[in-house]
Amino acid sequence: MSDFKGSDVVSIRDLSKGRIEQVLALSEKMIPYARGEKSTKALDGRILANLFFEPSTRTRLSFESAMVRLGGRVIDVAYPAMTSVAKGETLADTIRMVESYSDVIVLRHPHEGAARLAAHFSTKPVINAGDGAGQHPTQTLLDLFTIRREKGKIEGMHIVMVGDLKYGRTAHSLAEALSLLGAELTFVAPQNLQMPRETVKEVERLGIKPKLASKIDDAIPQADVLYVTRIQRERFPDPSEYLKVAGSYRIDKNLLREAKKDLIVMHPLPRIDEIAPEVDNTPHARYFQQAFNGVPVRMAILLLVLGAEANEGF
């Protein structure tokens, strides 16, 4: 029986290096199922509750696709205004109610800490699909999976993270996980959007000394992976502050002339204008493959937290 069974996935800090490796290994086996080349009923009779209190395309749909590919079913809340939340129902009460209808809960919420609160009140596994500017652990796992598949390893790889590193929850989780797995890190951002000190301290605690920079040109030639994030208008308390930094970085063919031939460019999406469309057709672009990788990775996570990965000999 997997020691993952019944576990919550709230923060990447909840996962040991061994558990991360377990997810990545099972994700590899899930690829033909995610593509529809093989079929399975490993989660037949199980129900996933998708609770999304913030907009989402890739995360919500990939969780739905993952559950359906595994033979399970999905109940969905994508419009909170149509639920009792609009009447003032607390998150705790919503979770208590939803867990009685499902076997696993996936939650996206605008408030940091919401997933941890939900896990406290739920007897069923809770998977954090993003809580405010906090954590997004399943995005981190699919990012790790993408890097390892494309580069063959993570340890020793030089990952340059660029953009909104202050509010970008994907960047926080990923930086910590990459440090745990022995990658080299450079953080490129305007000073007021640089990686939070708490995350930098955690990276250093894990034995990695990250480089901090504001200019991307100097970082490109050494990069094995360029991880680009969107400047997130919705996270800024003051719109005028957003306007000061909007468009700070733009990845285009001209910039990539200085890059290694095997550099890969990643992005959690959606992008606005930080990656020029001309990059899409270069050998560097991996962000659409990265989005697909969300399906096998989330299939692996669902199998593990529901204790079903051994049912069909995966």
Beta strands, then each sheet from edge to edge (+ up, - down):
strand 1: 47-52
strand 2: 73-77
strand 3: 104-109
strand 4: 126-131
strand 5: 158-162
strand 6: 184-188
strand 7: 211-213
strand 8: 225-228
strand 9: 264-266
sheet 1: 2+ 1+ 3+ 4+
sheet 2: 7+ 6+ 5+ 8+ 9+
end
